[in-house]
Amino acid sequence: PPHQPHRRARPVAPQAALPTAVVLRVTLRDTARPIWRDVLVASSTSLHTLHLTIQAAMGWCDAHLYEFDVDGES
């Protein structure tokens, strides 16, 4: 084969860190049978987006108020 010149490796740009995802289990309390859904969300998901995700996963139509309690703070 013909001689091929030596090629230099191209510098590779550092890749941005991939977002971390978490699986959350959403379980309804006080039901006759267990009702739950596992949802995969980015760790940076806002509580409002989490609310919308839970609504979609449970098949709900956003008809009630909601509140999140994180370490005793609403």
Beta strands, then each sheet from edge to edge (+ up, - down):
strand 1: 21-27
strand 2: 36-42
sheet 1: 1+ 2-
end
